[in-house]
Amino acid sequence: MNFFRARETNLNYIMYEKSFTHNTALIASEGQKVIGVFEYEIKNSDEAEVINFNIFEPCEEDIVFKGFIDEMAYWNPYLKRIIHNEEKNIIDPKVLMYSGFRKNSVWILNISADIRVFKIDIKEITPEQLTVDEVKLARVNSWIEKPEDIVVSCVKIGNKIVVIDGHSRLVAAYNKGFRYVYAYLESDNDNLQFYKTCMQWCEDQRIYTIKDLAKRVVTPEEHEKLWISRCQTYLTKQRDKPNSIC
């Protein structure tokens, strides 16, 4: 079974439009068949709330729900707590308890995350992406209102804080005049060489800051050609090398 962030082709399964624009809707599938949907809302840098869980095909619901929780934690590893209010969406208590939720005034899952979210000047963030998709940028522009809305994933390379997920949100923040945002560091050593290569591509094209990246907003087709295809080609070549770990 595969779990992934909802795409435009999955919109008919989603209950809340904001879940799609915020990238907080997840899909479970087997082959071409959609098994279930899961939507959540980030409350702050510590807490998120499950707002929709729906199954469309016969399956072991507790295992599917646990898969969604794991996928959610993967994309938001800084979260300390996940809550669920039965007044908004009824989920079988056995399904919740299978994933470790306990009942209080609401259902709560405490997570022992040791990742620290910190405030950072947007000028101190180094991009590792060549372009930004204008459609995705418009989507995040529609809901970003304050610096606290933005928590991006970064790695440290040398003395630089390099963003690896959240470029569109950072360009939106820059365009809105935000002086700072929030970030957390990942210990992603497996892909560090890839991030270094991407950084070098950016430097070759004089993209050193989010300000520079904000000048390179392109159509989805151009983004696919200039950025996504280039990454895929690189990763394919690395995978095909003898003894490659990619």
Backbone as numpy.savetxt, mean C-alpha at the origin, in Angstrom:
# Nx Ny Nz CAx CAy CAz Cx Cy Cz
-4.75 -19.58 -3.24 -5.60 -18.39 -3.24 -4.72 -17.14 -3.24
-5.09 -16.17 -4.04 -4.33 -14.92 -4.14 -5.07 -13.78 -3.45
-4.32 -12.91 -2.80 -4.87 -11.71 -2.17 -4.16 -10.50 -2.76
-4.93 -9.48 -3.12 -4.31 -8.30 -3.73 -5.21 -7.08 -3.55
-4.62 -5.89 -3.74 -5.39 -4.66 -3.69 -6.37 -4.63 -4.86
-7.58 -4.16 -4.58 -8.62 -4.13 -5.61 -8.21 -3.24 -6.78
-8.58 -3.69 -7.98 -8.31 -2.94 -9.20 -9.64 -2.41 -9.76
-9.55 -1.62 -10.81 -10.77 -1.05 -11.40 -11.73 -2.14 -11.87
-11.20 -3.27 -12.28 -12.05 -4.38 -12.75 -12.82 -5.03 -11.60
-12.46 -4.69 -10.36 -13.13 -5.28 -9.19 -14.12 -4.34 -8.53
-14.39 -3.19 -9.14 -15.22 -2.17 -8.50 -16.61 -2.68 -8.13
-17.16 -3.59 -8.90 -18.52 -4.07 -8.62 -18.60 -4.92 -7.35
-17.45 -5.33 -6.80 -17.44 -6.10 -5.57 -17.30 -5.21 -4.33
-16.94 -3.95 -4.52 -16.61 -3.07 -3.42 -17.83 -2.31 -2.92
-17.98 -2.23 -1.61 -19.13 -1.54 -1.02 -18.92 -0.03 -0.93
-17.69 0.39 -0.59 -17.40 1.81 -0.36 -16.41 2.33 -1.40
-16.80 3.37 -2.12 -15.92 3.94 -3.15 -14.60 4.41 -2.56
-14.65 4.95 -1.33 -13.43 5.47 -0.73 -12.40 4.36 -0.50
-12.86 3.11 -0.35 -11.91 2.01 -0.17 -11.03 1.85 -1.40
-11.61 2.09 -2.57 -10.82 1.98 -3.80 -9.87 3.17 -3.95
-10.39 4.38 -3.73 -9.54 5.57 -3.88 -8.43 5.60 -2.85
-8.68 5.04 -1.66 -7.67 5.02 -0.60 -6.76 3.79 -0.68
-7.02 2.89 -1.63 -6.24 1.64 -1.75 -6.42 0.75 -0.52
-7.62 0.76 0.06 -7.87 -0.05 1.25 -8.96 -1.10 1.01
-9.09 -1.54 -0.23 -9.98 -2.65 -0.57 -9.12 -3.80 -1.08
-9.37 -4.99 -0.57 -8.60 -6.18 -0.95 -9.52 -7.22 -1.57
-8.97 -7.99 -2.48 -9.70 -9.04 -3.17 -9.01 -10.38 -2.95
-9.80 -11.43 -2.74 -9.28 -12.80 -2.71 -9.79 -13.52 -3.95
-8.91 -14.22 -4.64 -9.34 -14.91 -5.86 -8.64 -16.26 -5.99
-9.28 -17.12 -6.78 -8.68 -18.38 -7.21 -8.82 -18.43 -8.71
-7.71 -18.33 -9.43 -7.78 -18.22 -10.88 -8.49 -16.93 -11.25
-9.52 -17.04 -12.09 -10.29 -15.87 -12.51 -11.50 -15.62 -11.61
-11.70 -16.47 -10.62 -12.89 -16.38 -9.78 -12.61 -15.56 -8.52
-13.42 -14.53 -8.28 -13.30 -13.72 -7.07 -14.01 -14.44 -5.93
-13.29 -14.69 -4.86 -13.82 -15.43 -3.71 -14.45 -14.48 -2.69
-13.79 -13.34 -2.45 -14.29 -12.44 -1.42 -13.66 -11.07 -1.51
-14.22 -10.14 -0.74 -13.73 -8.77 -0.68 -13.57 -8.37 0.79
-12.64 -7.49 1.03 -12.34 -7.02 2.38 -12.00 -5.53 2.28
-12.67 -4.71 3.08 -12.41 -3.27 3.06 -12.10 -2.79 4.47
-11.17 -1.85 4.56 -10.81 -1.32 5.87 -10.56 0.18 5.77
-10.53 0.82 6.92 -10.31 2.26 6.99 -9.18 2.53 7.98
-8.17 3.27 7.53 -7.07 3.66 8.42 -7.55 4.82 9.28
-7.57 4.61 10.59 -8.04 5.64 11.52 -6.91 6.61 11.88
-5.74 6.06 12.12 -4.55 6.84 12.45 -3.34 5.94 12.27
-2.17 6.37 12.70 -0.96 5.58 12.47 -0.88 4.34 13.36
-1.84 4.17 14.26 -1.86 2.98 15.11 -3.00 2.03 14.80
-4.12 2.56 14.29 -5.34 1.78 14.26 -6.04 1.80 12.90
-6.64 0.65 12.55 -7.48 0.52 11.36 -8.75 -0.21 11.74
-9.79 -0.01 10.95 -11.07 -0.66 11.22 -11.53 -1.46 10.00
-11.95 -2.70 10.24 -12.56 -3.52 9.18 -13.98 -3.02 8.97
-14.31 -2.60 7.74 -15.64 -2.05 7.49 -16.48 -2.92 6.54
-15.85 -3.90 5.90 -16.63 -4.80 5.05 -15.85 -6.09 4.80
-16.54 -7.21 4.98 -16.00 -8.53 4.64 -17.15 -9.30 4.03
-16.96 -9.72 2.79 -18.04 -10.39 2.07 -17.48 -11.54 1.24
-18.14 -12.67 1.29 -17.71 -13.87 0.57 -18.71 -14.15 -0.56
-18.18 -14.47 -1.75 -19.03 -14.69 -2.91 -19.07 -16.15 -3.36
-18.13 -16.97 -2.88 -18.06 -18.37 -3.28 -17.88 -19.24 -2.04
-18.34 -20.49 -2.08 -18.14 -21.39 -0.94 -16.65 -21.54 -0.64
-16.30 -21.38 0.63 -14.90 -21.46 1.02 -14.82 -21.55 2.54
-13.61 -21.74 3.06 -13.39 -21.70 4.50 -13.20 -20.23 4.89
-14.28 -19.62 5.36 -14.29 -18.18 5.59 -13.22 -17.73 6.59
-12.98 -18.54 7.62 -11.99 -18.13 8.62 -10.60 -18.02 8.01
-10.27 -18.94 7.09 -8.95 -18.92 6.45 -8.85 -17.73 5.49
-9.93 -17.47 4.75 -9.93 -16.33 3.83 -9.79 -15.02 4.60
-10.55 -14.89 5.69 -10.46 -13.67 6.50 -9.06 -13.48 7.06
-8.45 -14.57 7.54 -7.07 -14.49 8.05 -6.12 -14.06 6.95
-6.35 -14.54 5.72 -5.52 -14.12 4.59 -5.64 -12.63 4.34
-6.85 -12.11 4.46 -7.07 -10.67 4.30 -6.34 -9.88 5.39
-6.43 -10.34 6.62 -5.76 -9.66 7.73 -4.24 -9.62 7.50
-3.69 -10.75 7.04 -2.25 -10.81 6.76 -1.87 -9.86 5.63
-2.72 -9.78 4.59 -2.45 -8.88 3.46 -2.53 -7.42 3.91
-3.50 -7.13 4.74 -3.65 -5.78 5.28 -2.42 -5.39 6.11
-1.95 -6.32 6.93 -0.77 -6.06 7.76 0.48 -5.89 6.90
0.53 -6.60 5.77 1.67 -6.46 4.86 1.76 -5.04 4.32
0.62 -4.48 3.91 0.61 -3.14 3.34 0.70 -2.05 4.40
0.38 -2.39 5.64 0.38 -1.39 6.73 1.06 -1.98 7.97
2.35 -2.28 7.88 3.02 -3.01 8.97 3.21 -2.20 10.25
2.88 -0.93 10.21 3.02 -0.07 11.38 1.81 -0.14 12.31
0.72 -0.74 11.87 -0.50 -0.77 12.67 -0.30 -1.57 13.97
-0.87 -1.05 15.03 -0.79 -1.71 16.34 -2.11 -2.39 16.71
-3.18 -2.02 16.00 -4.49 -2.48 16.42 -5.46 -2.45 15.23
-6.28 -3.52 15.14 -7.34 -3.58 14.14 -8.65 -3.80 14.89
-9.66 -3.00 14.57 -10.94 -3.12 15.26 -12.04 -3.48 14.27
-13.15 -4.01 14.82 -14.33 -4.28 13.99 -15.58 -4.01 14.80
-16.47 -3.19 14.24 -17.73 -2.83 14.88 -18.86 -3.58 14.20
-19.53 -4.44 14.94 -20.59 -5.28 14.37 -21.77 -4.47 13.84
-21.92 -3.23 14.29 -23.03 -2.40 13.82 -22.86 -2.02 12.35
-21.62 -2.05 11.86 -21.35 -1.66 10.47 -21.33 -2.86 9.52
-20.88 -4.00 10.01 -20.76 -5.18 9.15 -20.68 -6.40 10.06
-21.60 -7.33 9.91 -21.62 -8.51 10.79 -20.68 -9.58 10.24
-19.75 -10.00 11.08 -18.83 -11.08 10.74 -18.98 -12.16 11.81
-19.02 -13.40 11.39 -19.16 -14.54 12.30 -18.07 -14.45 13.39
-18.46 -14.48 14.67 -17.47 -14.41 15.75 -16.38 -15.47 15.64
-16.74 -16.66 15.14 -15.73 -17.71 14.99 -14.65 -17.31 13.98
-15.07 -16.60 12.94 -14.13 -16.12 11.93 -13.19 -15.09 12.54
-13.74 -14.17 13.33 -12.93 -13.15 13.99 -11.96 -13.77 14.99
-12.44 -14.70 15.80 -11.59 -15.31 16.82 -10.48 -16.16 16.20
-10.73 -16.75 15.03 -9.70 -17.54 14.35 -8.48 -16.68 14.04
-8.71 -15.37 13.75 -7.60 -14.45 13.44 -7.05 -13.75 14.67
-7.61 -14.06 15.85 -7.06 -13.50 17.08 -7.83 -12.33 17.65
-8.98 -11.97 17.06 -9.80 -10.89 17.60 -10.42 -11.32 18.92
-10.57 -10.34 19.82 -11.24 -10.57 21.08 -12.31 -9.51 21.27
-13.43 -9.89 21.90 -14.57 -8.99 22.03 -14.44 -8.10 23.26
-14.60 -6.79 23.03 -14.71 -5.81 24.09 -15.98 -5.05 23.78
-15.95 -3.72 23.80 -17.10 -2.97 23.29 -17.19 -3.16 21.77
-16.04 -3.37 21.14 -15.94 -3.78 19.74 -14.94 -4.93 19.69
-14.86 -5.60 18.55 -13.84 -6.64 18.37 -12.49 -5.98 18.15
-11.44 -6.49 18.80 -10.11 -5.89 18.71 -9.06 -6.97 18.47
-8.17 -6.69 17.53 -6.98 -7.51 17.31 -5.76 -6.65 17.60
-5.02 -6.97 18.64 -3.80 -6.24 18.96 -2.62 -6.87 18.22
-1.79 -6.03 17.66 -0.65 -6.49 16.86 0.64 -5.99 17.51
1.60 -6.88 17.64 2.88 -6.49 18.26 3.84 -5.97 17.20
3.43 -4.89 16.53 4.27 -4.30 15.49 5.34 -3.42 16.14
6.58 -3.57 15.69 7.66 -2.76 16.27 8.17 -1.72 15.28
7.37 -1.44 14.26 7.76 -0.44 13.27 7.29 0.94 13.73
8.22 1.90 13.70 7.92 3.24 14.20 7.59 4.18 13.04
6.48 4.88 13.17 6.10 5.91 12.20 6.70 7.23 12.67
7.34 7.95 11.74 7.99 9.20 12.12 7.64 10.32 11.14
7.72 11.52 11.63 7.46 12.72 10.83 8.72 13.07 10.05
8.56 13.44 8.77 9.73 13.73 7.95 9.43 14.88 6.99
10.40 15.76 6.83 10.31 16.85 5.86 10.26 16.24 4.46
9.31 16.66 3.66 9.14 16.08 2.33 10.40 16.29 1.47
11.19 17.32 1.76 12.42 17.57 1.01 13.48 16.51 1.29
13.34 15.78 2.40 14.34 14.80 2.79 14.06 13.41 2.22
12.98 13.28 1.46 12.62 11.98 0.90 13.15 11.86 -0.53
13.82 10.76 -0.82 14.38 10.51 -2.15 13.47 9.54 -2.92
13.04 9.91 -4.12 12.21 8.99 -4.92 13.04 7.91 -5.59
12.42 6.81 -5.95 13.09 5.78 -6.76 12.13 5.35 -7.87
11.36 6.31 -8.37 10.40 6.05 -9.43 10.50 7.17 -10.46
10.45 6.81 -11.74 10.71 7.78 -12.81 9.51 8.65 -13.17
8.31 8.11 -13.02 7.11 8.83 -13.42 5.98 8.56 -12.43
4.93 9.37 -12.52 3.72 9.17 -11.72 2.52 9.14 -12.66
1.65 8.17 -12.45 0.43 8.00 -13.25 -0.57 9.11 -12.88
-0.98 9.91 -13.88 -1.87 11.04 -13.60 -3.24 10.61 -13.07
-3.71 9.43 -13.47 -5.00 8.95 -12.99 -4.91 8.57 -11.51
-3.84 7.89 -11.16 -3.64 7.53 -9.76 -3.42 8.78 -8.91
-2.71 9.76 -9.45 -2.49 11.01 -8.73 -3.81 11.72 -8.47
-4.68 11.77 -9.48 -5.99 12.41 -9.31 -6.80 11.68 -8.24
-6.65 10.37 -8.19 -7.40 9.58 -7.21 -6.98 9.93 -5.78
-5.66 9.99 -5.55 -5.21 10.30 -4.19 -5.45 11.77 -3.84
-5.40 12.63 -4.87 -5.68 14.05 -4.66 -7.08 14.26 -4.09
-8.00 13.36 -4.43 -9.40 13.53 -4.04 -9.63 13.33 -2.54
-8.70 12.67 -1.85 -8.94 12.42 -0.42 -7.85 12.92 0.52
-6.68 13.23 0.00 -5.60 13.72 0.87 -5.90 15.16 1.28
-6.01 15.39 2.57 -6.36 16.72 3.08 -5.32 17.30 4.03
-4.54 16.43 4.67 -3.57 16.89 5.67 -2.38 15.93 5.71
-1.24 16.36 6.25 -0.05 15.50 6.29 -0.29 14.16 6.97
-1.16 14.14 7.97 -1.43 12.90 8.70 -2.11 11.83 7.84
-2.62 12.24 6.67 -3.23 11.28 5.75 -2.19 10.44 5.02
-0.94 10.82 5.13 0.11 10.19 4.32 1.13 9.49 5.20
1.18 8.16 5.08 2.21 7.34 5.73 2.82 6.48 4.63
4.07 6.74 4.29 4.70 6.03 3.16 5.78 5.07 3.64
6.01 4.06 2.82 7.00 3.03 3.11 8.35 3.43 2.52
9.41 3.35 3.33 10.75 3.78 2.89 11.80 2.75 3.30
12.96 2.87 2.68 14.15 2.14 3.13 15.27 3.15 3.25
16.28 2.80 4.00 17.45 3.68 4.12 18.57 3.13 3.26
19.06 3.95 2.34 20.18 3.58 1.48 21.26 4.63 1.69
22.35 4.22 2.30 23.37 5.19 2.69 22.78 6.12 3.73
22.86 7.42 3.44 22.28 8.40 4.36 20.95 8.95 3.85
20.35 8.25 2.87 19.11 8.74 2.25 17.90 7.92 2.67
16.77 8.61 2.88 15.50 7.95 3.12 14.80 7.85 1.77
14.65 6.63 1.27 14.16 6.39 -0.09 12.76 5.79 -0.02
11.79 6.44 -0.67 10.42 5.94 -0.65 10.29 4.79 -1.65
9.65 3.69 -1.21 9.47 2.54 -2.11 7.99 2.28 -2.39
7.09 2.92 -1.66 5.67 2.82 -1.94 4.99 4.09 -1.43
4.34 4.83 -2.34 3.67 6.06 -1.94 4.07 7.28 -2.74
4.66 7.08 -3.92 5.11 8.21 -4.73 3.96 9.14 -5.13
2.83 8.58 -5.51 1.69 9.41 -5.91 1.20 10.27 -4.75
1.15 9.67 -3.56 0.72 10.42 -2.39 1.69 11.55 -2.06
2.98 11.30 -2.26 3.97 12.33 -1.98 3.90 13.48 -2.97
3.66 13.16 -4.24 3.50 14.23 -5.23 2.25 15.04 -4.92
1.18 14.37 -4.51 -0.04 15.09 -4.10 0.26 16.00 -2.92
1.01 15.49 -1.96 1.38 16.29 -0.78 2.20 17.50 -1.18
3.16 17.30 -2.08 4.00 18.42 -2.54 3.14 19.46 -3.25
2.25 19.01 -4.13 1.39 19.94 -4.87 0.44 20.72 -3.96
0.08 20.12 -2.83 -0.79 20.79 -1.87 -0.02 21.69 -0.90
1.29 21.70 -1.02 2.10 22.57 -0.19 2.45 22.02 1.18
2.29 20.70 1.39 2.65 20.12 2.68 4.17 20.18 2.87
4.59 20.60 4.03 6.03 20.66 4.32 6.55 19.33 4.84
5.68 18.52 5.43 6.11 17.24 5.98 5.01 16.20 5.78
5.41 14.94 5.91 4.47 13.81 5.87 4.94 12.82 6.93
4.43 11.60 6.88 4.85 10.56 7.83 5.36 9.34 7.05
6.28 8.63 7.66 6.91 7.50 6.98 7.31 6.44 8.00
7.64 5.27 7.48 8.23 4.22 8.31 9.27 3.49 7.48
10.25 2.90 8.15 11.34 2.21 7.46 11.08 0.71 7.43
11.29 0.13 6.26 11.19 -1.32 6.10 12.59 -1.90 6.02
12.76 -3.10 6.56 14.05 -3.79 6.45 13.97 -4.74 5.27
13.83 -4.17 4.07 13.65 -4.97 2.85 15.00 -5.18 2.18
15.81 -6.08 2.74 17.15 -6.31 2.20 17.12 -7.11 0.90
16.07 -7.92 0.69 16.00 -8.76 -0.50 15.95 -7.93 -1.78
15.28 -6.78 -1.72 15.11 -5.95 -2.92 15.98 -4.70 -2.92
16.94 -4.64 -2.01 17.74 -3.42 -1.86 18.50 -3.07 -3.14
19.03 -4.08 -3.83 19.76 -3.80 -5.07 18.83 -3.23 -6.13
17.60 -3.71 -6.17 16.63 -3.18 -7.12 16.35 -1.71 -6.82
16.17 -1.37 -5.55 15.90 0.02 -5.18 17.10 0.92 -5.52
18.29 0.40 -5.32 19.50 1.17 -5.67 19.55 1.42 -7.18
19.19 0.41 -7.96 19.17 0.56 -9.42 18.14 1.61 -9.83
16.95 1.55 -9.23 15.90 2.53 -9.53 16.36 3.94 -9.16
17.04 4.06 -8.03 17.57 5.36 -7.62 18.56 5.90 -8.65
19.39 5.00 -9.19 20.36 5.41 -10.20 19.66 5.86 -11.47
18.60 5.16 -11.86 17.81 5.60 -13.02 17.29 7.02 -12.80
16.80 7.26 -11.59 16.27 8.60 -11.27 17.37 9.65 -11.33
18.52 9.34 -10.76 19.63 10.30 -10.78 20.09 10.58 -12.20
20.07 9.55 -13.05 20.45 9.73 -14.45 19.54 10.73 -15.15
18.28 10.83 -14.68 17.32 11.75 -15.27 17.05 12.96 -14.36
17.96 13.20 -13.42 17.93 14.37 -12.53 16.67 14.42 -11.67
16.28 13.27 -11.19 15.15 13.19 -10.26 15.74 12.87 -8.89
15.91 13.90 -8.09 16.52 13.74 -6.79 15.54 13.93 -5.63
14.45 14.64 -5.89 13.50 14.98 -4.84 12.07 14.78 -5.33
11.12 14.88 -4.41 9.71 14.79 -4.79 9.34 15.97 -5.68
9.96 17.10 -5.47 9.74 18.26 -6.34 10.08 17.93 -7.79
11.18 17.21 -7.99 11.58 16.80 -9.34 10.57 15.81 -9.93
10.14 14.87 -9.09 9.19 13.86 -9.57 7.85 14.48 -9.94
7.47 15.55 -9.24 6.19 16.22 -9.50 6.11 16.80 -10.92
7.26 16.93 -11.58 7.30 17.44 -12.95 7.14 16.32 -13.98
7.02 15.09 -13.49 7.00 13.94 -14.40 5.70 13.13 -14.25
4.59 13.84 -14.23 3.28 13.21 -14.19 2.86 12.91 -15.63
2.50 11.66 -15.90 2.24 11.23 -17.28 0.94 10.43 -17.34
0.51 10.11 -18.53 -0.69 9.29 -18.72 -0.41 7.86 -18.25
-1.45 7.07 -17.96 -1.24 5.68 -17.56 -0.45 4.89 -18.60
-0.68 5.18 -19.87 0.04 4.47 -20.93 1.54 4.82 -20.91
1.83 6.10 -20.71 3.24 6.50 -20.63 3.90 5.94 -19.38
3.17 5.92 -18.28 3.70 5.38 -17.03 4.03 3.89 -17.20
3.14 3.18 -17.87 3.38 1.77 -18.14 4.65 1.57 -18.96
4.82 2.41 -19.99 5.97 2.29 -20.88 7.27 2.73 -20.23
7.23 3.89 -19.56 8.45 4.49 -19.03 8.91 3.91 -17.71
7.96 3.39 -16.93 8.33 2.93 -15.59 8.05 1.45 -15.36
6.81 1.03 -15.46 6.44 -0.33 -15.11 7.15 -1.35 -16.00
7.13 -1.12 -17.30 7.77 -2.07 -18.23 9.28 -2.13 -17.99
9.88 -0.99 -17.67 11.31 -0.97 -17.41 11.65 -1.81 -16.17
10.84 -1.69 -15.13 11.05 -2.48 -13.92 10.86 -3.96 -14.20
9.82 -4.29 -14.94 9.54 -5.69 -15.24 10.67 -6.31 -16.05
11.19 -5.57 -17.01 12.30 -6.06 -17.82 13.53 -6.32 -16.96
13.83 -5.38 -16.08 14.99 -5.52 -15.18 14.83 -6.75 -14.30
13.66 -6.90 -13.67 13.43 -8.01 -12.76 13.46 -9.35 -13.47
12.96 -9.38 -14.71 13.01 -10.62 -15.49 14.45 -11.01 -15.78
15.26 -10.04 -16.16 16.68 -10.32 -16.44 17.40 -10.81 -15.20
17.09 -10.20 -14.05 17.73 -10.61 -12.80 17.32 -12.02 -12.42
16.04 -12.33 -12.62 15.53 -13.66 -12.27 16.18 -14.74 -13.11
16.48 -14.41 -14.39 17.02 -15.40 -15.31 18.54 -15.59 -15.16
19.17 -14.73 -14.34 20.60 -14.88 -14.14 20.88 -16.12 -13.26
21.98 -16.81 -13.51 22.35 -17.95 -12.65 22.52 -17.49 -11.20
22.00 -18.29 -10.26 22.12 -18.01 -8.84 21.44 -16.73 -8.41
20.52 -16.21 -9.26 19.82 -14.98 -8.91 18.86 -15.24 -7.77
18.74 -14.25 -6.86 17.79 -14.38 -5.75 16.50 -13.64 -6.07
16.41 -12.98 -7.24 15.21 -12.22 -7.57 14.09 -13.14 -7.98
